[in-house]
Each structure stands twice: as structure tokens, then as C-alpha cells.
Amino acid sequence: MSSREHVVLMKGIVKVYPDGTQALKGVDFEASEGEIHALLGENGAGKTTLMRILYGEIRPTKGEIYVFGEKADFKSPREALRSGIAMVYQQFSLIPSLTVAENIYLALSSVRRISPAEVRARAEELSRKLGWSMPFDYPIESLPVGLRQRVEVLKALLAGSKVLILDEPTSVLTPLEVEELFKVLKSLRDEGMTIILITHKIREAKRVSDRVTILRRGLKVGTFKTAEISEPSLARLMIGEEIELTVKGGIPKPGAQALVVEKLKVKDDMGVLRVKEATLTVKYGEIVGIAGVQGNGQRELVEAIAGLRPAIAGRILIDGVDATRLTASKRGKLGLSYIPESKLVGLALEMNIVENSIMTLLSRFTRRLVDVDWGKARDNAGDIVRDFGVVCRSLDDTVKSLSGGNQQKLMVGREIRRRPKILVAHEPTQGLDVATANMVRRRMLNLRDEGSAILLVSSDLEELLSLSDRLLVIYDGRIVSEGRPEDYTLEKLGLLMGGVIDASYG
């Protein structure tokens, strides 16, 4: 097939990093004019690496790239942008203290000579066309995440891009914002733009794309017309085996109150109040989920509960004991276990697997409170590696030598195998393949059925709706709704997560 028949054509792309890691193993990829093309695969499959190569951010070890029929050898994103390719990352490249207009001008002036007035006029015109109301004179730091993403898309479109690459764009959006984004993407496609959507979400790819290319472990599995392939088939091709797409919980049998949070106030690292009189309870034998757009106080809330961040007001009761001023270690002795959102918090990367496997439960592996029983510790580490599928060469490997997904398995496995009375889990399945994520979900359900209390914070709404016995919604540091999962539609959840509070929602 001729390279001129495609807007983007990548042939035999290989990427080997200096440490010997082979991220891409001869991948072919092509995208046509006027299509939404989903690049689907698990974390670590090579999706983002492939697109960073197309965008000129990193250099391929081997392979050829053609853009609009011409051979391309981009040495920087600026060169790619000048050729009509733009990329919007999960982590936005915006300057928080500058306004929307200033950020857009800064981006465009680096590509071509243009006045601030002309940028403003073009940005306003494009916003109206897309149906967006943009606060051009507001600083980025004052905007919610959804609006920040729109700024990035505006930057890309105003730069004249004909190929728009979006890296996991829905991970920071409410359900309603996702619908709005998909509507805009389809309208851009209908005008002839090529959109490449990097995602690991099967249903997302199925809903919005025209074609889908699947990567697995650095290899291309295939390209398919989305309408002609089922979700189970996509899942099987992604993972390489038959898997269930969702895990459903059984009937809960809640008991006494295990965790009580009363009118809690917590500040972030900058001294800004992020949790504002939050009140919640979790009973033994139930899973309580918290839904919310990132940055609405979830992290500060769970860190305060775990004892990693001080509360400036309110109370935290663990199994009836006032733990508000207790250390994280003492809370652990009361039966609380914590899976943090960041592996930098939950793991010591320079230490080995055995040492990390016992770092939150040293009292179980020490003699006379001093000597570590390394034989027992090694057996424990081996059990975690086996039960949770941690891929490593040796238990003596440092944790930093593991992939991100295997680090996550180690951290999650350590806390679940403790069989804690109370588990606070913040994004426990992030970075895990579908099969492993479902295994973790089943383990949490087993803990619940055995009588443990679980507080689950997740950005995966399907995960929350399938696992939670009760669901809370957090917005701007406050719990704004509580109910059973079946009480919420995605539309209702989206409104609540976006700050549209209706008393009828509970």
C-alpha cells in the first residue's frame, strides 16, 4: 500500500532504550484522513512511545515514517507541529500562573509570528465554532481539569494541526465532559481531521473510534474496523487470553462501624484547604467508593485517614478509637492498611522486593522488636510475587528495576495479603492489565466478604459502580452525595462530580 494513501504511515518502528528495554518491536501503523483511530493496549504496550516517536519527541531505533505522503524525520515536536501533527498529553503543558489567552499565545508564537490580538480573535472564533465558552482572561491554575484540557486542544487546532493525538484524554474528565469531548472529536473528524486516540479503555475505543489498532508488549496485534469487532474480542486481543471485562460484587453484610470521619478539614502541600468538613463512615463487611474528578481533595482525604497528612479540624475514628493524632504506624496496629495513589509513597524504590514486602508490617517479621526474620520475610515476598504475578528475575531485585505495573502489583499485593480489618485503597488497579486488575478487584471483594471494611477511591467509574456497596461523590473537598450505585446514572454522577449539586440526588 502506498504511503501516499495515508495521512500517517509508520513502518517497522523499533525502539530500544539504553538499558536494553525494547519498547517497540517493529510496529506498523497507519491512519487515514477523516477518521478517529484508537490505539488500544494495556499500560506498557508501547502506545504512547509510538506516538511520541511520530510527534518527534523521541527518536526511533529503526523504522520509517511518512506524513502526508512525504518521508518524515522529525527531530523535535516543533518540527512535527509545523508539519501538521499535534499531541495532547495526560500531563498538560500549561503555565498555571498565565491566563488562557497567554498560554495559547505562548504556544502559537513559538511556531509562527503572530500578535496576541490575532491569537485572541482566532481562539474566540474557534471556541464559538466548537461550542465552548472559554474564560480567556482567567489563569490556568483557577480552572478545572476539563477546561485545561480544552485549552490544550485549542492550542493544537490553532497551530493548524491536521493530525491530533490525544493521550488517555478521558482520565481526568467527568462522564458529561467525556461526552462533550467525543462530540467535538466526531465533528473534527467529519471536517477531515485525523484523530489518534491513545487509550487502554476498551469501551471508550468501541464507542468513539472508526478503526482500532491493538498493541501488546511492543507488538502490533492488528488493525480492525471498530464496528466489526466486539468488546470481548478486543479484550482477548489486548491481553492474549479470555478475560471477563467486569467483576460484580455479591450481597454485602455490613456490620459495625469500622472507620468514621467527622467534619474533617485538611490542607494540601501549599497550605490550601482541600478537604472541607468531610464526613463519612465505612462499616465492616462493605466497600464504600468515592467518585470525583482528580484534584477535588481525594488524595488529601485518604492521606489524612492513613496518617500521612495532619488534619487541621475534625476527627478520625478507627475501630472506635480516636486516631486523629496517631501516627501511621499506630493506625496500622489498629488494623488500617493503605494503598496509596503514588508508588513513590508506597514503595522504597532503592530497596529490594523482600524488604518492600514487609515494610508496612515489620512487627510480623521481627524477633524481640529488633531482628528481622529474613527467611519468613522471603517466604512472604515469594507468596506476593506468585499470587499477584509480579514479574522479576529474583526477590533480591531492587523495586526500581521493576516495571510500573509490577511495582503496583507488589504494593497492592502486600497490603491485601495482610488481610487488614480496614483497607483504604487509592487507585489500586492503575497501571494493571485487565486480567490483573480484575484479580485485585476479586481479592477486595473477598476481603469484604470476610468482614473487612474497604474505602475505595478510583477514577474508574465502572470499577466504582461494580464494586461499591455505597457510593460517595466528592467535589471541592466536600462529600456532596451518598447512595447505592444503582441510584446513580452516569449523567447524574457526571453532574455531581462537576459541581452541579441537586438536593434530589441525595
N, C-alpha and C positions, 0 to 999 in steps of 0.2 A: 504494500500500500504506500503510495507516495506521501512524502512529508507535507506536500502542499495541500493535501486533503484535510489536514488537521490544523487547528489553531496552535495546539501544543502536541509535540511528538517527542517522547523520550525513549531512547533505545539502549538497552543493556547497561543501565545505570548501576554502577558498583560504588559502594562507599565503605572503605576500611579505615578505621581511626588508628592513630599512632600506637594505641595499646593493643592493637590486633583485633579489636572488635569489628566484625563485619556487619554493618547495619543494613546494607542493601546488597543483594547477590544477583545482579544482572536483571534489574527490573525494567520492563517496558510499560509505558503509559502514554495514552493519547486522549485528548479532549477536543471536542468539536465546537464550532460556533453555535451559540444559542442553545446551550444545554447546561443543566445542573448535574455535575458529575461528582458522585460521592466517592471518596477514597476511604474505604472501610477497613478497619482492622483493630486488633487489641492494642493496648498501650505497649510500645516496644516493637510493633510490627514493622516500623520504618516509614510510616505515612508522613510524619512531619519532616523527617530527614529528606525524603524525596522532594517535598515541596520547597524546602529551604534550598535545595540544590537548584530547582527551577527558578527560584527567586534571587539566586546569586549570592546568597548568604554564606553558603559553604560550597566547597569545590568537590566535584565527584572524583573518585579514584579512576574511574573508567566510564565510558559511555558517550553518547551523542544526544544533543538537544536541538530541536528545530522549533522555532516560534514563527508563526505566520509564513511557513514555508522556507524560512531562512535559517541556516545553521547559527546557533547562538552559543556564546561562551561568556556568560555574564560573570564579571569579577566582583560585583557588588550589587546590592538591592537597588541602588540608584540607576545602574545600567538597565536592570530588569524593568524598573518603573518607566524609564524612558522608552522602553520597547512595548509598553502596554500591560505589564504584569504587576499586580499589587497584592500584598499579603497582609491580612489582619490576624495578629497572633492572639493567643489566650491572654497573655500579659500585654496590656496596651502600652504603646509608645507615646504617651502623652505627658506633658509637663503640668503637674497638678496646680501650680500657682498661676498659670496663664489661663486666659479665657478661652472659650471655644473658638472664637474668631482668631485669636492669636495663635493657637495651636494649628489651626488649618493653614493660616498664612505661613507659619514657620515651615510646615511640611511642603507646601507648594513652591515657596521661594527657593527651596533647595534644589528643585528640579528645573524651574524656568524663571525668568524675570517677570515679575507681576506685582502690582501695587496692592496694598492692604484693602483699598476701596474696591478694587476689581474682584479680589478674593471674596470679600463680604457679599458683594452683589451676586456673584455666581453661586456661592454657598446658600444664600437665601432662596434663590430661584430653584436650585436643585432640591432643597428641603421641601419647598412647596410642592414640587412635582412628585416627591416620594410620600407626601402626606405627613411629614414630620414637622412638629413645632419645636424648634431648637433655640435654647437660651444662649445666643451667641456672646452675650456680654457677661456671662457667669463664669467664674473659674471652674476648671475641671474638677477640683477637689470637692466642690459643693454639689456635684451631680451624682445621681445613682448610676450603678454599673451599666444599666441598659442604655442610658443616654451617652455614656462614654463610648460604648461600642458604636453607636450611631455616628459619633464624631470620627471614629476610625474609618468607617465605611464612606463617609463624606470625603475624607481626605483622599481615599483611594479613587473614588469616582471623579473627583475634581482634577486629579492628576492625569485624567484621560485614560485610565486603565480599561482594557478590553477583556482582560482575564483577571478575575477576582478570586483569590484563595482565602478561605476562611478556616481557621484552625479551631476546632471544637467551639463554635460560636455560641452554642446554646447553654454552655456550662454555667454561665453567670446570669441567665435570664429567667424571668418568671414564665409560666406557661403562656400567658397572654402576649408577652414580649416575643416569645418563640413564634407564635402565630403571626405576629406583625412582621417579624424578620422574614419568615418564609414567604409571606405575601409580597414583600419587596423583592426578594430574590427571584421569585417567579416573574415579576414584572420586568426586572432587568434581563432575565433570560429571554423573555418574549421580544425584547428590543435588540436581541442579538448578542448579548454579553455571555461570555463563558464563565461559569462559576464552578470552582472546585471546592467541595465541602469535605474537610477532614473530620472524620467522626469515628467513634467506636460504638455509637448507638444505632443498633440495627433498625429500630422502628423509625428513628429520625431519617436514616438513609432511605428507607422504604417510602416514607411519606412525601419527601420533597424532591428526590433526585429523578433524573431521566435514565441515567445509567449509573452503574456502581462497579468500581474496581476494588477487589479484595486483596489485601496484602497479609501474609502470615510469615512471621520470623524472617523478614527481609526478602521474601519471595513473592512474586505475583501469583495469586491463585487463579484469577480470571477476571474478565470484564463481562457484565451482563446487562441487558435491559431490565431496569428495576421492576417494571410491570410484569415481567415474565418469570420472576424468581420469588419464592416465598420466604418469609422470615425464618422458619426453621432451616431452610436450605442455606440462607445467608449465615446463620449461626454455625451450622456444621462446617461450612467452608472457612469461616473465620478461625474456628478452634481446631478443626480437624477431627471432630468426633461429634456424636449425637449428644445434645445437651438440652436441658429444659431452660426456657427463657425466663421463667419467673418461679419464685418459691413462695408458696402460700402458707400462712400460719394457721394453726388449728384454733380450737376454742380455748381462750385463756381462763385461768382460775386464779384471779388476783387475791392476794391475802392482805396482810398488814402493810402499813406504810413503811417503805424502806428508805426512801430519800425524800426529804421535804426542803423546798427552797421558799423562803418567805421574804418578799419585798426586797430582793437583792439589788444592790447597786454596785457596779464595777466599772473602773476606768481602764482605758487601753494604755499602750506604752507611751503615748503622747500626753496622757493626763486628761483625755476626753472621756466623758461619761458615755459608756457604750451599753451597759445594762441598767435599765431604769425601772426599779421596783418589780423585777420579775418574780413571779410566784408560780410554783409547780410542785406536783407530787408524783412519785413513782412507787407503785406497790410491788411487793414480792409477787412473782408469777405473772408479770406483764411487761410488755415493751411499749414505751412511750416515745413517739417520734417527734422531732422538731423540724418543721419545714420553714425555709426562709431563704431569701436571696443572700448570697455571701456579703459579709460586711455589716450585718444587722445586729451584731452582738453575740452571735452563737459561740464564737471562739472564746471570747472573754467570759461568757457564762460557764462553759464547761471547764475552762481553766480555773475559775474560782471554785467550782464544785470539787475539782480534783486537788485543790490546794496549791496550785502553781501561780495563782494570782490573788492578791488580797481583795476582800470585799470591803467597800467603804461604808456600807449600811446593809441591814437585813441579816437573816440567819440561814444556816445550812445545817440540817439535822440528818445524821446518818444512823440508821437503825435506832432512832430515838435519842441519840447523843448529839449535843450541840458541838458541831465540828467546825464552826465558823473560823475559829482561830487556830485550829490544829494544823500541823504540818502535813504534807502529802504522805509521808511515811506513816504517821499515826492514823490518817484516814484509811490507808491501806490495811492497817491492822484491824480496823473496824469492818473490813470486808469490801472496801471500794477498790475497783480496778478501773484503769483509764487507758483508752486507746486514743492518742492524740491525732490531730489532723496532720501534723508535721512529723516526719521520721527524724528530723533533727532534734525534736523534743523527746521522742520515744526511744531513740537508739543512740548508742555511743559508737560512732562510725569507725573509730580507730581501734576499737576492741573487737575481739573475735566473737564467733557465733555462740560459743558456750557462755562466755561472760555476759553477753547481751541477753541470753535466755533466762538468766536468774537475777538480773539487775533490779527488778521490781519486787522480788520475793526472796531476798537474801536470807531471811530468818529460817526458811525451809531448808537451806543448804549449808548452814554453818553449825559448827560444833563449839559450844561454850561461847557463842556470840562472836567468835574471832576466826576460827579456822574454817575455810570453805571445804566442803566435801566434794572435791572435783570429780570424783567418779560418779556420784549421784547427779551432779550438775551436767556432766557429759551425757548421761542417760536421758536426762530431761531435754537437752538440746537435740539429741537424736530423735526423740519422740516428736518434737515440734517439726523438725525437718521432714520426717516421714509423713506425719499426719497432714501437714499443710503444703506438702510438695515444694519445699524450699530447695531450689537448685543451687548446689555448691560443690566444690571439689572436696572440701574437708571441713570438719567442725572447727578447725583452727583458722579458717579463712577470716580475715577482717570483714566486718559488715560493709565497709565502703567498697569492697571488691564485688559485692552482690549487685544485681540489677535492682532498680527501684521497686519492681513488682515483688522480687524475692525478699527485699528488706521489709516490705509491707506484710508479707506472709509471716515472716519471723516475728514482727512486732504484734500482729493480731493473734497469731498462734500462742505466743507467750501468755497473753492476757486471758484468752479464752480457756486455755488449759489449766489456768489457776482455779477454774470453776468459782468465780467470785460471787459473793452474795449480791453485790451491786456492780453493774458494768456500765460505765459511761463511754460510749463509742462515738467518735467524731470521724466521719467519712471512713469507716472501716474497710470498705471494698474498693477505695480509689486505687487505680493502678493495677487492679487484678483482672485476669481474663474472666470471661463469663462463667466458666465452669468453676474456677476457684472462688469467685465472688459468691456463687450460689452455695458452695460448700460452707463458706463463712456464714452466710445467712441461715443455713440449716443449723449450724452449730449454735447460733444465737437463739434460734427457736428452741433448740434442745435445752439450752440454759434456762430459758424462760419456763419451759415445761417442768424443769427440775426445781423451780421455785425462785430462781434469780430474778432480780429487778434490773431492767435494761433501759437506759436513756440513750436513744439513737438520734444523732444529728447527721443528716445526709442531704446532699444537693440532688440526689437521685430520687425524684418523686415516686417513681414506680417502686423503688425499694421501700420507701416510707409507707406507701399505701398497702403494699403486700405484707409487710412485717408488723406494722404498728397495731397495737390494740386500742390505743388512744393517740390522737394526733394533735399537736400544738403548732400554732403558727407564730413566728416571731417577726416583728417589724420594728425597726428603730429602737431596739433594745427592750421591747415590751412584748409580752405574750398577749396577742390580740384575739386569739380564738382557740377553742378547745372542743374536740368532738371525736366521734368514731370515724375511721377512714371512709366508711360508706356514706357519711354525712357530707362529704366534700366531692364536688366535681372539680375537674382541672380548672375550669373557668373560675369557680369560687375560690379555689386555692390561689390562683394567679392574682385575683383582685386583692385578697388578703395579704399576700406576700408583697404586693406592690403598694400597700398602704391604703387601699380603699376599704375602709372598715365599715361594715354594716352590722348593726346590732342583731339582725336576724340570723347572722352566721354563728352566733354563739360566742 
